[in-house]
């Protein structure tokens, strides 16, 4: 297992994920490209944590309007934490995620987008 924090974009420029620039489409795109690059070289599973449900949804909505979501789906199965899910729904999703990243699978694995201090971060 490895833990990474983002500091430089794919264009080798400083990446500042602050409240003031979290709405920047360029920032959202750069974060998506970095995650895609990590998913392309990481076998099995990747988990990406966001600071809040609002930020997570903002980034995922942006990626759905670009080619990133489709490119990411070709590399790994995509799971996302959603606010308001029941404990059973969260457990079922985690079971599916862990099944997809297990050693007996011939798939490319999965990526899970979750929220720091969210329900999923407590279960991992």
WOFENZI-V638557 format. One record per residue. N is the residue number from 1. PHI is phi in degrees with one decimal (none if undefined). PSI is psi in whole degrees, -180 to 180 (* if undefined). D_CENTER is the distance of its C-alpha to the mean C-alpha in Angstrom with 1 decimal. Layout:
N & PHI & PSI & D_CENTER
N & PHI & PSI & D_CENTER
This chain:
1 & none & 148 & 15.8
2 & -140.2 & 152 & 14.7
3 & -123.7 & 132 & 13.2
4 & -126.7 & 148 & 12.5
5 & -121.5 & 148 & 12.7
6 & -87.7 & 132 & 12.8
7 & -133.5 & -23 & 16.4
8 & -133.3 & 139 & 17.3
9 & -77.6 & 175 & 16.1
10 & -67.4 & -15 & 16.5
11 & -96.4 & 11 & 19.9
12 & 63.0 & 33 & 20.8
13 & -110.9 & 153 & 21.2
14 & -57.7 & 137 & 20.2
15 & -113.1 & 111 & 16.9
16 & -109.5 & 108 & 17.7
17 & -95.5 & 75 & 15.1
18 & -108.7 & 166 & 17.9
19 & -56.2 & -36 & 18.8
20 & -68.2 & -29 & 21.2
21 & -120.0 & 13 & 18.9
22 & -66.6 & -23 & 15.6
23 & -84.0 & -8 & 17.2
24 & -65.6 & 123 & 17.9
25 & -61.6 & -35 & 16.7
26 & -62.1 & -44 & 17.1
27 & -62.0 & -46 & 14.8
28 & -61.3 & -42 & 12.0
29 & -65.6 & -43 & 12.8
30 & -64.2 & -42 & 13.0
31 & -61.3 & -43 & 9.6
32 & -61.3 & -42 & 8.4
33 & -64.5 & -40 & 11.1
34 & -64.2 & -45 & 10.3
35 & -62.5 & -42 & 6.9
36 & -59.6 & -46 & 9.0
37 & -60.1 & -43 & 11.8
38 & -62.8 & -43 & 10.3
39 & -63.9 & -33 & 9.4
40 & -69.6 & -26 & 12.9
41 & -110.3 & -2 & 14.6
42 & -105.6 & 119 & 13.1
43 & -71.8 & 154 & 14.8
44 & 64.9 & -110 & 13.6
45 & -113.6 & 148 & 10.4
46 & -132.7 & 135 & 7.3
47 & -122.1 & 128 & 5.8
48 & -118.3 & 124 & 4.0
49 & -102.2 & 140 & 6.6
50 & -115.4 & 158 & 8.1
51 & -72.0 & -20 & 11.9
52 & -159.2 & 164 & 12.7
53 & -63.7 & -36 & 12.2
54 & -61.5 & -47 & 13.9
55 & -66.8 & -43 & 11.6
56 & -56.8 & -51 & 8.4
57 & -64.2 & -37 & 10.8
58 & -61.2 & -47 & 12.3
59 & -66.7 & -45 & 9.5
60 & -63.7 & -39 & 8.6
61 & -62.7 & -42 & 12.5
62 & -61.5 & -46 & 13.0
63 & -66.1 & -26 & 11.0
64 & -72.2 & -23 & 13.0
65 & -90.6 & -5 & 16.1
66 & -115.9 & -174 & 15.6
67 & -81.6 & -7 & 15.5
68 & -61.9 & -45 & 11.9
69 & -57.8 & -45 & 10.7
70 & -65.8 & -41 & 13.6
71 & -66.1 & -39 & 13.3
72 & -66.3 & -41 & 9.8
73 & -64.7 & -25 & 11.4
74 & -75.9 & -22 & 14.3
75 & -94.0 & -43 & 12.6
76 & -145.4 & 154 & 10.6
77 & -71.9 & 136 & 10.7
78 & -104.4 & 129 & 7.8
79 & -121.5 & 150 & 7.9
80 & -142.4 & 142 & 7.3
81 & -78.1 & 133 & 9.5
82 & -121.0 & 137 & 12.4
83 & -65.0 & 139 & 15.2
84 & 91.4 & 1 & 18.5
85 & -70.0 & 147 & 17.7
86 & -74.1 & 165 & 20.6
87 & -57.9 & -42 & 20.5
88 & -63.4 & -40 & 21.3
89 & -65.3 & -42 & 18.5
90 & -64.9 & -46 & 15.9
91 & -60.8 & -41 & 17.9
92 & -64.4 & -43 & 18.1
93 & -64.6 & -43 & 14.4
94 & -63.5 & -39 & 13.9
95 & -60.2 & -43 & 17.0
96 & -64.5 & -43 & 15.6
97 & -59.9 & -51 & 12.4
98 & -64.2 & -32 & 14.9
99 & -65.4 & -42 & 17.3
100 & -69.5 & -25 & 15.1
101 & -102.6 & 4 & 14.4
102 & -66.9 & 159 & 18.0
103 & -68.0 & -18 & 20.6
104 & -88.9 & -3 & 22.7
105 & -86.2 & 141 & 20.3
106 & -95.9 & 5 & 21.0
107 & -77.7 & 176 & 17.8
108 & -84.5 & -1 & 15.1
109 & 100.7 & -156 & 12.9
110 & -150.3 & 161 & 9.6
111 & -123.7 & 138 & 5.8
112 & -120.6 & 122 & 5.1
113 & -98.2 & 124 & 3.5
114 & -139.2 & 178 & 6.8
115 & -116.1 & 133 & 9.5
116 & -58.0 & 134 & 11.8
117 & 65.7 & 14 & 15.1
118 & -84.9 & -178 & 13.8
119 & -65.5 & -37 & 15.1
120 & -70.4 & -39 & 12.5
121 & -62.3 & -26 & 12.7
122 & -73.9 & -27 & 16.4
123 & -93.4 & -7 & 16.2
124 & -99.8 & * & 14.4
